[in-house]
Amino acid sequence: MARPRLFTDMTNQLRYFVWLGLALLLWFNYTTWTTDFAAAPTAVHTQAPAPATLAENVPQTAASRPAGSAPPSAAPAVVPGAKLPVGPAPEAATVQVHTDVYDLKISTQGGTLEHVQLLKYAKVKGKSERVVLENPNPASEYLLQTGLTGPAGTAYPTQTAVFTAPQLDYRMGPSGVLRVPLTWSADGITVTKTFIFRKGSYRIRLQYAIHNGSALPWTFAQYAQLFRNDPRTSGSYFDPGSKAYHGPAIWNGHEYVKLDPASSDYQHYTRTVTDGWIAVPQHDFVSAVVPPKGAAYRFSSQVSGTGYLLAASGPDHSVAPGAVLTLGQTLFVGPTLHAQLDRTDPTLTYLDDYGKLTLLARPLFWMLSEVHKLTGNWGVAIIVVTILLKLLFYPLSETSGRSMAKMKALGPRIKNLQETYKDDKEQLGRAMMELYKREKVNPVSGCLPMLLQFPVFIAFYWVLLYSVELRQAPFMFWIQDLSARDPYFILPAIMALTGVLQYKLNPAPPDPVQAKMFMFMPLVMAGLFAFFPSGLVLYYVVNSLLSILQQWNINRRIARAVGARK
């Protein structure tokens, strides 16, 4: 007698958990709305203390350190109360560089990238303002600095040294390659620091040519550092991209590590890494430094106030008198385009931060990319991949659908049992258990296939949200940005309609109150999805339409089979 009761209790508890989860979602939706759109509090004007910032001094490499060893970090030390750091002097000349993807400025003080505008990426779709990464604005200062350093008492072309430039304006020509040289000389040492740009590429090759015209060997180490003043902001449920990580990050040779400035573990971080890189990612964009392969570099991060400094300092090199040495490193400044990241360094693709579902998300993105090559439209690619996923999960969907169809076909008989044993719940449970056993129906079996598909759905969400390739990508008609919400909420409305149709095709819960709540659920889900990327809602709508067609066909076949046995 216990088994039927346990069986019915289990099915009822499953419904309760579903509704508990839905209630939590509604509560989260409401509290987030009130947080995002509440009236701003009255400002209280107080004099804020000057933030602790990073000093301008560059570390000195110990003369006794053997060649090939990793020097201490080239990052400036944190000095509380120091003036705003590391920016180029106001009198330093600026070299303007124009390519097909960049409009950028390089300061002749240190060869610092102090302004990088991405010509192919509008800040807001339809507006003329472009996305800007590196910039000298004190409120959001963001600089990529590079240089050479060495033993104390010797002049080096650090980020504070002044270079000379043959000209102050460069434009990419028909060759598709643009070289921007800067030259520094002192004590018989001449260093030519050349930035090399290629058409269509966000990879920048930084090359040093060092000529030792002195009578003694010249020892040095190259370094690069990213400084950013990055005040923390709270993410919004209604702008999922605002929740993406932005801050210092590294590849430590075997894993991707986010050096969250808010964590005390990473406010003074240092590690020697071979075949790694440092980066400052933000949603869809990144600035990264990729040192030469095989060299041990010291990675370090320092935090002061709202600013942080992420540095990579390399091993010692020595140039003999009269000799010339050429070496360099790679910079990447721009959108996190998977193909370009992979060509620069395959491990850079981890900047497409798909989280714990990376193993599912990467194949999904690959499928989308391959279909997009054929169709030229990301929306069409989403539809095609949704169909392919539906075919992949067809056996599971068929199992779930057959269980649902059998339950629906047994609906009238279940209703008769409920009326017959309405005053005896235990007898009703036994009678329903016998009916399920006789008809070979398991009412819980329809849930497992849906649970197995859920991780794929979440992985698809991350792909659509964190793939810059879909940023501002148009579909058709009113959907002109698949990474943004539907401006007219038409797709969420279609989603609600498909949810109601799916409810009609599936067996209704035996409890009339639960039945009404389940009928209301598609409207709630559509409300939750209304602010999600329209590409995700498109995937959900197409998947629902395919599920409706499949369930309708299964119901028709099962009803015919059940009717034949009567």
C-alpha positions as CSV (number, residue, x, y, z in Angstrom):
1,M,0.0,0.0,0.0
2,A,2.9,2.3,0.6
3,R,4.3,2.2,-2.9
4,P,1.3,4.0,-4.6
5,R,1.3,6.6,-1.9
6,L,5.0,7.2,-2.3
7,F,4.6,7.3,-6.1
8,T,1.9,10.0,-6.0
9,D,3.8,12.0,-3.3
10,M,6.9,12.0,-5.6
11,T,5.0,13.4,-8.5
12,N,3.4,16.0,-6.3
13,Q,6.7,17.0,-4.9
14,L,8.2,17.4,-8.3
15,R,5.5,20.0,-9.1
16,Y,6.1,21.8,-5.8
17,F,9.8,22.1,-6.6
18,V,9.0,23.5,-10.1
19,W,6.7,26.1,-8.6
20,L,9.2,26.9,-5.8
21,G,11.9,27.6,-8.5
22,L,9.4,29.8,-10.4
23,A,8.5,31.7,-7.3
24,L,12.2,32.4,-6.7
25,L,12.7,33.6,-10.2
26,L,9.8,36.0,-9.9
27,W,11.1,37.3,-6.6
28,F,14.6,37.8,-8.2
29,N,13.0,39.5,-11.1
30,Y,11.0,41.9,-8.9
31,T,13.9,42.8,-6.6
32,T,16.3,43.4,-9.5
33,W,13.7,45.6,-11.2
34,T,13.4,47.7,-8.0
35,T,17.1,47.9,-7.6
36,D,17.8,48.9,-11.2
37,F,14.9,51.4,-11.6
38,A,14.5,52.8,-8.1
39,A,14.6,56.5,-7.7
40,A,18.2,57.7,-7.2
41,P,18.9,58.8,-3.6
42,T,19.6,62.4,-2.9
43,A,23.3,63.0,-3.4
44,V,25.3,64.1,-0.4
45,H,28.2,66.2,-1.5
46,T,31.4,65.4,0.5
47,Q,35.0,65.9,-0.3
48,A,36.4,62.5,-1.2
49,P,40.0,61.8,-0.3
50,A,42.4,61.5,-3.2
51,P,42.7,57.8,-4.1
52,A,45.9,55.9,-3.6
53,T,47.4,55.4,-7.0
54,L,50.5,54.0,-8.6
55,A,53.8,55.8,-8.7
56,E,55.8,56.4,-11.8
57,N,59.1,54.8,-10.8
58,V,60.1,51.7,-12.7
59,P,61.8,48.9,-10.8
60,Q,65.4,48.3,-11.1
61,T,66.9,45.0,-12.1
62,A,69.6,43.7,-9.9
63,A,72.9,43.7,-11.8
64,S,74.0,40.5,-10.1
65,R,71.0,38.5,-11.5
66,P,72.2,35.9,-14.1
67,A,71.1,36.3,-17.7
68,G,67.9,34.3,-18.4
69,S,66.4,34.6,-14.9
70,A,63.1,36.3,-14.4
71,P,63.5,39.8,-12.9
72,P,61.3,41.4,-10.2
73,S,58.1,42.8,-11.6
74,A,58.5,45.8,-13.9
75,A,55.3,47.2,-12.3
76,P,55.6,50.5,-10.3
77,A,55.2,50.2,-6.6
78,V,51.9,51.3,-5.0
79,V,52.5,54.5,-3.2
80,P,49.4,55.8,-1.2
81,G,48.6,59.4,-2.0
82,A,50.8,59.6,-5.1
83,K,49.7,61.6,-8.0
84,L,47.7,60.0,-10.9
85,P,50.1,57.6,-12.4
86,V,51.9,56.4,-15.4
87,G,50.2,58.7,-17.9
88,P,52.3,60.4,-20.5
89,A,53.5,63.9,-19.8
90,P,51.3,66.7,-21.3
91,E,54.2,68.0,-23.5
92,A,54.9,64.6,-25.1
93,A,54.1,64.4,-28.8
94,T,51.5,61.9,-30.0
95,V,51.7,59.7,-33.0
96,Q,48.3,59.3,-34.8
97,V,47.8,55.8,-36.4
98,H,45.0,55.0,-38.8
99,T,44.3,51.5,-40.1
100,D,41.1,49.9,-41.4
101,V,40.2,48.7,-37.8
102,Y,42.0,51.3,-35.6
103,D,42.2,55.0,-34.9
104,L,44.8,55.1,-32.1
105,K,47.3,57.4,-30.5
106,I,50.8,56.4,-29.4
107,S,52.6,58.7,-27.0
108,T,56.3,59.4,-27.7
109,Q,56.8,59.2,-24.0
110,G,57.4,55.5,-23.6
111,G,55.5,54.5,-26.7
112,T,52.4,54.1,-24.6
113,L,49.1,53.1,-26.3
114,E,47.0,55.9,-24.7
115,H,43.9,55.9,-27.0
116,V,42.5,53.0,-29.1
117,Q,39.3,53.5,-31.0
118,L,37.7,50.5,-32.7
119,L,36.3,51.7,-36.0
120,K,34.1,48.7,-36.7
121,Y,32.4,48.7,-33.3
122,A,29.8,51.2,-32.4
123,K,29.3,51.8,-28.7
124,V,25.5,51.9,-29.4
125,K,24.2,50.5,-32.6
126,G,23.1,53.1,-35.1
127,K,25.2,55.8,-33.3
128,S,28.5,57.3,-34.6
129,E,30.4,56.9,-31.3
130,R,32.9,54.0,-31.5
131,V,34.1,51.7,-28.7
132,V,37.3,53.1,-27.1
133,L,39.6,50.9,-25.0
134,E,42.9,52.5,-24.0
135,N,42.3,56.2,-23.0
136,P,43.9,58.9,-20.8
137,N,40.7,60.1,-19.2
138,P,41.5,60.2,-15.4
139,A,38.1,58.9,-14.5
140,S,38.7,55.7,-16.5
141,E,42.4,55.8,-17.3
142,Y,43.4,52.7,-19.3
143,L,47.0,52.5,-20.7
144,L,49.1,49.8,-22.3
145,Q,52.8,50.5,-21.5
146,T,55.9,48.7,-22.7
147,G,59.6,49.2,-22.3
148,L,63.0,47.9,-21.4
149,T,64.6,48.1,-17.9
150,G,67.8,47.0,-16.2
151,P,70.4,47.7,-13.5
152,A,70.3,50.9,-11.5
153,G,72.5,53.7,-12.7
154,T,71.9,53.0,-16.4
155,A,69.4,54.8,-18.8
156,Y,66.7,52.6,-20.2
157,P,63.8,53.2,-22.6
158,T,61.0,52.7,-20.0
159,Q,57.5,54.0,-20.2
160,T,58.8,57.4,-19.0
161,A,61.6,57.7,-21.6
162,V,61.1,60.1,-24.5
163,F,61.3,58.6,-28.0
164,T,61.5,60.4,-31.4
165,A,59.2,59.6,-34.3
166,P,60.0,60.2,-38.0
167,Q,56.5,61.5,-38.5
168,L,53.4,62.1,-36.3
169,D,50.7,60.6,-38.6
170,Y,50.6,57.2,-40.2
171,R,47.9,55.6,-42.5
172,M,47.8,52.1,-43.7
173,G,48.4,51.8,-47.5
174,P,47.6,49.2,-50.1
175,S,50.2,46.8,-48.8
176,G,48.1,46.1,-45.8
177,V,51.1,46.4,-43.4
178,L,51.9,49.5,-41.4
179,R,55.1,50.0,-39.4
180,V,55.4,52.8,-36.8
181,P,59.0,53.2,-35.5
182,L,60.0,55.1,-32.4
183,T,63.7,55.6,-31.6
184,W,65.5,56.2,-28.3
185,S,69.3,56.7,-27.8
186,A,71.5,57.1,-24.7
187,D,75.1,56.3,-23.8
188,G,75.8,54.7,-27.2
189,I,72.7,52.5,-27.1
190,T,70.0,52.9,-29.8
191,V,66.7,51.2,-29.4
192,T,64.1,51.3,-32.2
193,K,60.7,50.3,-31.0
194,T,58.4,49.4,-33.9
195,F,54.6,48.7,-33.8
196,I,53.5,46.6,-36.7
197,F,49.9,46.6,-37.8
198,R,48.2,44.4,-40.4
199,K,45.0,45.0,-42.3
200,G,41.9,43.6,-40.6
201,S,43.9,42.4,-37.6
202,Y,43.7,43.4,-33.9
203,R,47.0,41.7,-33.3
204,I,49.9,44.2,-33.0
205,R,53.5,43.0,-33.2
206,L,55.9,45.0,-31.0
207,Q,59.5,44.7,-32.1
208,Y,62.7,46.0,-30.4
209,A,65.9,46.4,-32.4
210,I,68.8,47.2,-30.0
211,H,72.1,48.4,-31.3
212,N,74.9,48.5,-28.8
213,G,77.4,51.2,-29.9
214,S,79.1,51.4,-26.5
215,A,82.3,49.6,-25.4
216,L,80.5,47.4,-22.8
217,P,77.8,44.7,-22.9
218,W,74.3,46.2,-22.3
219,T,71.9,44.1,-20.1
220,F,68.2,44.7,-20.2
221,A,64.8,43.0,-19.7
222,Q,61.6,43.8,-21.6
223,Y,58.3,44.3,-19.8
224,A,54.7,45.3,-20.5
225,Q,52.0,46.5,-18.2
226,L,48.3,47.3,-18.3
227,F,47.1,50.1,-16.0
228,R,43.4,50.7,-15.6
229,N,41.3,52.9,-13.3
230,D,38.2,50.7,-13.2
231,P,35.5,51.7,-10.6
232,R,33.3,48.8,-9.7
233,T,29.7,48.9,-11.0
234,S,26.8,46.6,-10.2
235,G,25.4,44.4,-13.0
236,S,21.8,44.5,-14.0
237,Y,19.5,41.6,-14.8
238,F,18.1,43.7,-17.6
239,D,21.6,44.0,-19.1
240,P,23.2,40.6,-18.8
241,G,26.4,41.7,-20.4
242,S,27.0,44.1,-17.5
243,K,27.5,41.1,-15.3
244,A,30.5,39.9,-17.4
245,Y,33.9,40.0,-15.6
246,H,36.1,43.0,-16.2
247,G,39.4,43.2,-14.6
248,P,42.9,41.7,-14.7
249,A,43.3,38.1,-15.8
250,I,46.2,35.8,-16.8
251,W,46.9,32.5,-18.5
252,N,49.3,30.9,-16.1
253,G,50.5,28.2,-18.5
254,H,47.7,25.8,-17.9
255,E,44.6,27.6,-16.8
256,Y,42.7,30.9,-17.1
257,V,42.8,32.9,-13.8
258,K,40.7,36.0,-13.1
259,L,42.7,38.2,-10.7
260,D,39.6,39.9,-9.2
261,P,40.9,43.2,-7.6
262,A,38.2,42.9,-5.0
263,S,39.8,39.7,-3.7
264,S,42.6,40.1,-1.2
265,D,44.4,37.1,-2.7
266,Y,45.1,39.0,-5.9
267,Q,45.8,42.5,-4.7
268,H,49.5,41.7,-4.5
269,Y,49.9,38.7,-6.8
270,T,53.1,37.5,-8.4
271,R,54.0,34.3,-10.3
272,T,56.6,33.2,-12.7
273,V,55.0,31.8,-15.9
274,T,56.2,30.3,-19.1
275,D,54.0,30.4,-22.2
276,G,51.3,32.5,-20.6
277,W,49.8,36.0,-21.1
278,I,48.2,38.9,-19.2
279,A,45.0,40.6,-20.2
280,V,42.3,43.0,-19.1
281,P,39.0,41.7,-20.5
282,Q,35.7,43.4,-20.5
283,H,32.5,42.3,-22.1
284,D,33.3,41.5,-25.8
285,F,36.7,43.3,-25.8
286,V,40.2,42.8,-24.4
287,S,43.7,44.2,-24.1
288,A,46.3,41.5,-23.8
289,V,50.1,41.0,-23.9
290,V,51.5,37.7,-25.1
291,P,55.2,37.3,-24.3
292,P,57.5,35.2,-26.4
293,K,57.1,31.4,-26.1
294,G,59.6,29.5,-23.9
295,A,60.6,32.5,-21.8
296,A,60.0,32.7,-18.1
297,Y,58.1,35.9,-17.3
298,R,57.1,37.3,-13.9
299,F,53.4,38.2,-13.8
300,S,52.3,40.5,-11.1
301,S,49.2,42.5,-10.2
302,Q,48.8,45.4,-7.7
303,V,45.7,47.2,-6.6
304,S,45.3,50.7,-5.2
305,G,41.9,52.2,-4.8
306,T,39.9,51.7,-8.0
307,G,43.1,51.3,-10.1
308,Y,45.1,48.2,-10.8
309,L,48.3,47.4,-12.6
310,L,48.9,44.1,-14.3
311,A,52.5,43.5,-15.4
312,A,54.7,41.0,-17.2
313,S,58.4,41.2,-16.9
314,G,60.8,39.1,-18.8
315,P,64.3,37.5,-18.4
316,D,67.6,39.3,-18.8
317,H,69.2,39.7,-22.2
318,S,72.6,41.0,-23.1
319,V,73.9,42.8,-26.2
320,A,77.6,42.6,-26.9
321,P,79.5,45.8,-28.0
322,G,78.9,46.5,-31.6
323,A,76.1,43.9,-31.9
324,V,72.4,44.2,-32.8
325,L,69.7,42.2,-31.1
326,T,66.1,42.0,-32.2
327,L,63.2,40.7,-30.1
328,G,59.7,41.5,-29.2
329,Q,56.2,40.4,-28.1
330,T,52.6,40.4,-29.3
331,L,49.8,42.7,-28.2
332,F,46.1,42.1,-28.8
333,V,43.8,45.1,-28.5
334,G,40.2,44.8,-29.7
335,P,37.1,42.5,-29.8
336,T,37.4,38.9,-28.6
337,L,36.9,37.5,-32.1
338,H,37.5,33.7,-31.7
339,A,39.4,33.3,-34.9
340,Q,41.8,36.2,-34.3
341,L,42.4,35.1,-30.7
342,D,43.2,31.6,-31.9
343,R,45.6,32.8,-34.5
344,T,47.4,35.0,-32.0
345,D,47.6,32.3,-29.3
346,P,45.1,29.3,-29.0
347,T,44.9,29.8,-25.3
348,L,43.6,33.3,-25.7
349,T,40.2,31.8,-26.8
350,Y,39.6,31.2,-23.1
351,L,38.8,34.9,-23.0
352,D,35.5,33.8,-24.5
353,D,34.4,33.2,-20.9
354,Y,31.7,30.5,-21.1
355,G,32.1,29.5,-17.5
356,K,31.7,25.9,-16.3
357,L,29.8,24.9,-19.4
358,T,32.8,25.7,-21.7
359,L,32.9,22.0,-22.9
360,L,29.4,22.4,-24.2
361,A,29.6,26.0,-25.3
362,R,32.6,25.7,-27.5
363,P,31.1,23.0,-29.8
364,L,27.9,25.1,-30.0
365,F,29.8,28.2,-31.0
366,W,31.8,26.1,-33.6
367,M,28.5,24.9,-35.0
368,L,27.1,28.4,-35.2
369,S,30.2,29.7,-36.9
370,E,30.3,27.0,-39.5
371,V,26.6,27.5,-40.3
372,H,27.1,31.3,-40.4
373,K,29.9,30.8,-43.0
374,L,27.2,29.2,-45.2
375,T,24.3,31.5,-44.5
376,G,25.9,34.8,-43.7
377,N,23.2,35.5,-41.1
378,W,23.6,34.7,-37.4
379,G,19.8,34.5,-36.9
380,V,19.5,31.9,-39.6
381,A,22.5,30.1,-38.1
382,I,20.7,30.0,-34.7
383,I,17.6,28.5,-36.4
384,V,19.7,25.8,-38.3
385,V,21.7,24.9,-35.2
386,T,18.4,24.7,-33.2
387,I,17.1,22.2,-35.7
388,L,20.4,20.2,-35.6
389,L,20.2,20.1,-31.8
390,K,16.6,19.0,-32.0
391,L,17.6,16.1,-34.2
392,L,20.5,15.3,-31.8
393,F,18.1,15.0,-28.9
394,Y,15.3,13.4,-30.9
395,P,15.5,10.0,-29.1
396,L,15.2,11.7,-25.7
397,S,12.4,14.0,-26.9
398,E,10.6,11.0,-28.4
399,T,10.8,9.2,-25.1
400,S,9.5,12.2,-23.2
401,G,6.9,12.9,-25.8
402,R,5.5,9.4,-25.8
403,S,5.2,9.4,-22.0
404,M,3.3,12.8,-22.2
405,A,1.1,11.5,-25.0
406,K,0.2,8.3,-23.1
407,M,-0.6,10.4,-20.1
408,K,-2.8,12.7,-22.1
409,A,-4.6,9.7,-23.8
410,L,-5.3,8.2,-20.4
411,G,-6.7,11.5,-19.2
412,P,-10.4,10.6,-19.4
413,R,-9.7,7.3,-17.5
414,I,-7.7,9.0,-14.9
415,K,-10.5,11.5,-14.4
416,N,-13.0,8.6,-13.9
417,L,-10.7,7.1,-11.3
418,Q,-10.5,10.5,-9.5
419,E,-14.3,10.8,-9.4
420,T,-14.7,7.1,-8.3
421,Y,-12.1,7.4,-5.5
422,K,-12.4,11.1,-4.6
423,D,-12.9,10.2,-0.9
424,D,-10.1,7.6,-0.8
425,K,-6.7,8.9,-1.7
426,E,-4.8,5.7,-1.0
427,Q,-7.2,3.6,-3.2
428,L,-6.9,6.3,-5.9
429,G,-3.1,6.0,-5.8
430,R,-3.3,2.2,-6.1
431,A,-5.8,2.4,-9.0
432,M,-3.6,4.9,-10.9
433,M,-0.5,2.9,-10.2
434,E,-2.2,-0.2,-11.7
435,L,-3.4,1.8,-14.7
436,Y,0.2,3.2,-15.3
437,K,1.6,-0.3,-15.0
438,R,-0.9,-1.9,-17.3
439,E,-0.4,0.8,-19.9
440,K,3.4,0.9,-19.4
441,V,3.4,4.6,-18.5
442,N,5.9,6.3,-16.1
443,P,4.6,9.9,-15.4
444,V,8.1,10.9,-14.2
445,S,10.0,9.6,-17.3
446,G,9.0,12.7,-19.3
447,C,11.1,15.0,-16.9
448,L,14.5,13.3,-17.3
449,P,15.0,14.2,-21.0
450,M,14.1,17.8,-20.3
451,L,16.7,17.9,-17.5
452,L,19.4,16.4,-19.8
453,Q,18.7,19.2,-22.4
454,F,18.8,22.0,-19.8
455,P,22.7,22.3,-19.7
456,V,22.7,22.7,-23.5
457,F,20.2,25.5,-23.2
458,I,22.3,27.3,-20.6
459,A,25.5,26.8,-22.7
460,F,23.7,28.2,-25.7
461,Y,22.8,31.3,-23.5
462,W,26.4,31.9,-22.7
463,V,27.4,31.5,-26.4
464,L,24.9,34.1,-27.4
465,L,25.8,36.5,-24.6
466,Y,29.6,36.2,-24.7
467,S,30.4,35.8,-28.4
468,V,31.3,39.2,-29.8
469,E,30.6,37.9,-33.3
470,L,26.9,38.2,-32.4
471,R,27.3,41.7,-31.0
472,Q,24.8,44.0,-32.8
473,A,24.4,41.3,-35.4
474,P,21.1,41.8,-37.4
475,F,18.6,39.0,-38.2
476,M,15.7,40.3,-40.2
477,F,12.7,42.6,-40.0
478,W,12.6,44.2,-36.5
479,I,15.4,42.2,-35.0
480,Q,18.5,44.2,-35.8
481,D,20.6,43.1,-32.8
482,L,20.6,39.5,-31.7
483,S,22.6,40.3,-28.6
484,A,20.0,42.8,-27.3
485,R,16.4,42.3,-26.2
486,D,13.5,42.3,-28.8
487,P,12.7,46.0,-29.0
488,Y,8.9,45.3,-29.6
489,F,8.7,42.1,-27.4
490,I,7.3,40.2,-30.4
491,L,9.5,37.2,-29.9
492,P,8.6,36.9,-26.2
493,A,4.9,37.1,-27.2
494,I,5.4,34.3,-29.7
495,M,7.2,32.4,-27.0
496,A,4.2,32.8,-24.7
497,L,1.9,31.5,-27.4
498,T,4.0,28.5,-28.1
499,G,4.1,27.8,-24.4
500,V,0.3,27.7,-24.3
501,L,0.1,25.4,-27.3
502,Q,2.6,23.1,-25.6
503,Y,0.5,23.1,-22.4
504,K,-2.6,22.1,-24.5
505,L,-0.7,19.2,-26.1
506,N,0.6,17.8,-22.7
507,P,-1.5,16.1,-20.0
508,A,-3.0,18.6,-17.6
509,P,-2.2,18.1,-13.8
510,P,-4.9,16.3,-11.9
511,D,-5.3,19.2,-9.5
512,P,-7.4,22.0,-11.1
513,V,-5.5,24.7,-9.2
514,Q,-2.2,23.3,-10.5
515,A,-3.6,23.1,-14.0
516,K,-4.4,26.8,-14.0
517,M,-1.0,27.6,-12.6
518,F,0.7,25.6,-15.3
519,M,-1.4,27.3,-18.0
520,F,-0.2,30.7,-16.6
521,M,3.5,29.6,-16.6
522,P,4.2,30.4,-20.3
523,L,3.2,34.0,-19.7
524,V,5.6,34.2,-16.7
525,M,8.4,32.7,-18.7
526,A,7.8,35.1,-21.6
527,G,8.0,38.0,-19.1
528,L,11.3,36.7,-17.7
529,F,12.8,36.2,-21.2
530,A,11.6,39.6,-22.5
531,F,14.9,41.2,-21.4
532,F,17.1,38.4,-22.6
533,P,19.1,38.6,-25.9
534,S,16.7,38.2,-28.8
535,G,18.9,35.5,-30.2
536,L,18.3,33.3,-27.2
537,V,14.5,33.9,-27.4
538,L,14.7,33.0,-31.1
539,Y,16.4,29.7,-30.2
540,Y,13.7,29.0,-27.6
541,V,10.8,29.9,-30.0
542,V,12.2,27.7,-32.8
543,N,12.8,24.8,-30.3
544,S,9.3,25.2,-29.0
545,L,7.8,25.1,-32.5
546,L,9.7,22.0,-33.3
547,S,8.6,20.5,-30.0
548,I,5.0,21.3,-30.7
549,L,5.1,19.6,-34.1
550,Q,6.8,16.6,-32.6
551,Q,4.4,16.3,-29.7
552,W,1.4,16.7,-32.0
553,N,2.6,13.9,-34.2
554,I,3.3,11.6,-31.2
555,N,-0.1,12.4,-29.6
556,R,-1.8,11.5,-32.9
557,R,0.0,8.2,-33.1
558,I,-0.6,7.3,-29.4
559,A,-4.2,8.2,-29.5
560,R,-4.7,6.0,-32.5
561,A,-2.9,3.1,-30.8
562,V,-4.9,3.5,-27.6
563,G,-8.2,3.8,-29.5
564,A,-7.4,0.6,-31.3
565,R,-7.0,-1.3,-28.0
566,K,-10.4,-0.3,-26.7
